[in-house]
Amino acid sequence: MKMLSLALISLWTACASAQTEHELIRRISVFPIKVAQPELAKFAEEAWWELREALTRDKRFLVASKNFLQQKDVYQARSILSPADAIILGKLLDANALVTTYVDDRVLYMKVYEGEYGRPLWEQQLVLQPSLPIAQQLQPGVIKLVQDFIASIPYHGFVVLDPLKGRPVYQEGRRLLVKAEVGGLAEVDVGDSAQLIRVYSDHLKPLFTHGASIEVFAEGRVVEHNRESIVIELDRLNRATAVQEGTLVRLPRELKRLEELYSIQDSLKSKIDPEFFSPGMTAAKQKESETKPLIASLAFIANLAAFLLLAF
């Protein structure tokens, strides 16, 4: 086990020193809340259930059940995870993200780790009021923190394969379309702008709180919204970057709404770097407009040749 841990740490350090691309958070494991006082255990468990409910409410995330964590023998309160522990737990639970919550000296902490590489994704803390019992502040504090985490995620959905088309990008007439899942609580209107993005970083700081790099490689507008899914018509894209199942989708209006509603504003939290647009982005219909005259000319020549052959 020691050799495995050292190998995982070496892998994590090597990955962190290079540019690593963030992958979609879909499956989350939430560990019980760690408290020092035994009398707080009941309140911590109730707050844990509320935390899970907050993550599953809009169906964006699949959260591991208590029974599943018990079956894997990992249902225990945790605080700070080492990179090796995060990687091992991520693989054991098949989790994209791991959430730990704990109370230390009347400060409530929450941390989220990436399951594959063990790197921290997000962290935040809440100073509890000295005049109120901790038991009364656990549940509202946990909800406030998890809402801040949700608001910090720089994307709101992901590309899915259209069941009839069988591919992530498909064409209807001259329109290039993409279907995406965005959850049941996202406020999306037809006509809203939408972006396909990459999120990556080259340092070890928490990705969502200390400056992820965001590349917009395609953008368009929402043309359909049906419950938990939307259809995006692409206006511009970089054809060198492939749109795949699971590609991250950002909705700028929803991003602003969540930040205004749920973000905890303090000096400890820095903003994610401003996004940049891929230099290779061109109009989605440009390629078609450029090739259409050529196709028409070739068709005319082919028809003329066939007519001459028939004439002779």
SVG drawing of the C-alpha trace seen along z (x, -y; Angstrom):
<svg xmlns="http://www.w3.org/2000/svg" viewBox="-40 -40 47 44">
<polyline fill="none" stroke="black" stroke-width="0.4" points="0.0,0.0 2.9,-2.4 4.5,-1.8 1.1,-2.3 0.7,-5.6 4.1,-6.8 3.4,-5.9 0.1,-7.8 1.8,-10.8 4.5,-10.7 1.7,-10.4 -0.2,-13.3 2.9,-15.5 3.8,-14.8 0.2,-15.5 0.0,-18.7 3.3,-20.0 1.9,-19.8 -1.3,-21.3 -4.2,-19.1 -7.7,-19.3 -10.6,-19.1 -13.2,-16.5 -17.0,-16.7 -18.2,-16.3 -21.0,-13.8 -20.6,-11.2 -19.9,-12.6 -19.2,-10.9 -20.0,-12.9 -18.4,-11.8 -20.0,-12.3 -19.4,-15.6 -16.6,-15.5 -17.3,-17.0 -15.3,-16.8 -18.1,-16.8 -20.2,-13.6 -23.3,-15.6 -23.1,-17.1 -23.1,-13.7 -26.9,-13.7 -26.9,-17.2 -24.0,-16.5 -25.8,-13.5 -28.9,-15.5 -26.8,-18.2 -25.1,-15.5 -28.5,-14.4 -29.3,-18.0 -26.0,-18.4 -26.7,-15.4 -30.2,-16.6 -28.8,-20.0 -26.5,-18.3 -29.1,-15.9 -32.0,-18.3 -31.5,-19.4 -30.3,-16.0 -26.9,-17.4 -25.0,-15.1 -25.3,-11.5 -24.4,-11.2 -23.3,-8.0 -25.8,-6.6 -25.1,-5.8 -25.5,-2.1 -23.0,-2.2 -20.4,-4.0 -21.0,-1.4 -20.6,1.5 -17.2,0.0 -16.3,-0.4 -15.6,-4.1 -18.6,-5.6 -16.7,-7.7 -16.2,-11.4 -13.1,-12.9 -11.4,-16.3 -8.4,-16.9 -7.5,-14.3 -4.0,-13.6 -3.6,-13.3 -3.0,-9.5 -6.1,-9.1 -8.2,-11.1 -7.0,-9.0 -7.6,-5.7 -11.1,-6.7 -11.9,-8.1 -11.1,-4.9 -12.8,-2.7 -16.0,-4.7 -15.8,-5.5 -16.3,-9.2 -15.4,-12.3 -15.4,-14.3 -15.1,-13.8 -16.6,-16.1 -15.4,-16.4 -16.8,-18.7 -15.6,-19.3 -15.7,-21.7 -12.5,-23.0 -12.5,-25.7 -15.9,-27.0 -15.1,-27.2 -17.0,-25.1 -14.9,-23.9 -15.8,-22.2 -13.4,-20.8 -14.0,-19.1 -11.3,-16.9 -11.0,-15.5 -11.4,-11.8 -8.9,-10.9 -5.8,-12.9 -6.6,-13.8 -6.2,-17.5 -8.3,-20.0 -11.2,-21.4 -12.7,-23.9 -12.6,-24.9 -14.4,-27.4 -14.9,-28.1 -17.6,-29.7 -16.9,-31.2 -19.7,-30.2 -21.3,-32.7 -19.9,-32.6 -23.3,-33.6 -25.2,-30.6 -24.8,-26.9 -22.9,-25.0 -25.8,-22.5 -28.1,-25.3 -25.6,-26.5 -24.5,-23.2 -27.4,-22.7 -27.7,-26.3 -23.9,-26.6 -23.5,-23.4 -26.2,-24.4 -24.6,-27.8 -21.2,-26.2 -22.5,-23.6 -24.5,-26.3 -21.2,-28.3 -19.6,-25.2 -22.3,-24.8 -22.1,-28.5 -18.3,-28.2 -18.5,-25.4 -17.7,-27.2 -20.1,-25.1 -23.7,-24.1 -24.2,-21.0 -22.6,-18.6 -23.0,-17.5 -25.0,-14.3 -25.4,-12.1 -28.7,-12.7 -30.5,-9.3 -31.8,-9.7 -28.6,-11.2 -26.1,-9.1 -23.5,-11.8 -22.8,-15.0 -23.0,-17.5 -25.6,-17.1 -26.9,-19.2 -30.4,-20.2 -30.5,-22.2 -27.7,-24.8 -27.8,-24.6 -25.2,-22.8 -26.9,-21.6 -25.7,-20.2 -27.8,-18.6 -26.9,-19.1 -28.1,-18.1 -28.3,-21.1 -30.3,-19.8 -33.9,-20.6 -33.3,-23.8 -31.3,-25.8 -33.1,-29.0 -32.7,-28.8 -34.7,-30.7 -34.7,-30.2 -32.2,-32.7 -29.8,-32.5 -26.1,-32.3 -24.3,-29.1 -20.6,-28.1 -18.7,-24.9 -15.6,-25.2 -12.4,-23.5 -11.3,-24.0 -7.6,-23.4 -4.8,-24.4 -1.1,-24.0 -0.8,-24.5 -1.9,-22.7 -4.3,-25.3 -8.0,-24.5 -9.2,-24.7 -12.5,-26.5 -11.3,-29.1 -7.8,-29.9 -7.8,-30.5 -8.7,-27.9 -8.1,-28.7 -11.2,-28.6 -11.1,-28.2 -14.3,-28.9 -14.0,-26.9 -17.6,-27.1 -20.5,-29.3 -24.1,-29.6 -27.6,-30.1 -30.3,-28.0 -33.0,-27.0 -34.9,-24.4 -35.4,-23.8 -37.1,-20.7 -37.0,-20.0 -33.5,-18.9 -32.0,-19.3 -31.4,-22.0 -30.5,-22.2 -27.8,-24.7 -27.4,-26.1 -23.7,-26.8 -22.7,-30.1 -18.9,-29.9 -16.6,-27.0 -13.0,-25.9 -13.2,-22.8 -9.8,-21.7 -11.3,-21.0 -13.6,-18.0 -17.1,-18.2 -17.6,-15.0 -20.0,-13.4 -19.3,-15.0 -18.0,-18.3 -18.6,-21.0 -21.4,-23.6 -21.5,-27.0 -24.5,-29.3 -23.3,-32.8 -26.7,-34.0 -27.0,-31.1 -23.5,-31.6 -24.3,-35.2 -27.5,-34.1 -25.9,-31.5 -23.0,-33.7 -25.4,-36.5 -27.6,-34.0 -25.1,-31.7 -21.5,-32.9 -19.8,-33.7 -18.0,-37.0 -14.8,-37.2 -11.2,-38.0 -10.1,-34.4 -11.9,-33.6 -10.4,-34.6 -12.1,-34.7 -11.6,-32.2 -9.5,-33.7 -11.5,-35.4 -12.3,-33.1 -10.5,-33.4 -11.9,-32.6 -10.0,-30.0 -8.2,-31.8 -9.3,-29.1 -13.0,-29.9 -14.8,-30.7 -18.5,-31.0 -20.2,-27.6 -21.7,-28.2 -18.5,-29.6 -17.2,-26.2 -20.5,-25.4 -20.7,-28.7 -17.2,-28.3 -17.7,-24.8 -21.2,-25.1 -20.2,-27.0 -17.4,-24.4 -19.9,-21.6 -22.4,-23.3 -19.7,-23.8 -18.6,-20.2 -22.2,-19.0 -22.7,-21.2 -19.5,-19.8 -20.6,-16.2 -24.0,-16.8 -22.5,-18.4 -20.2,-15.5 -23.0,-13.0 -25.1,-15.0 -22.2,-15.0 -21.7,-11.2 -25.4,-10.6 -25.3,-12.9 -22.5,-10.8"/>
</svg>
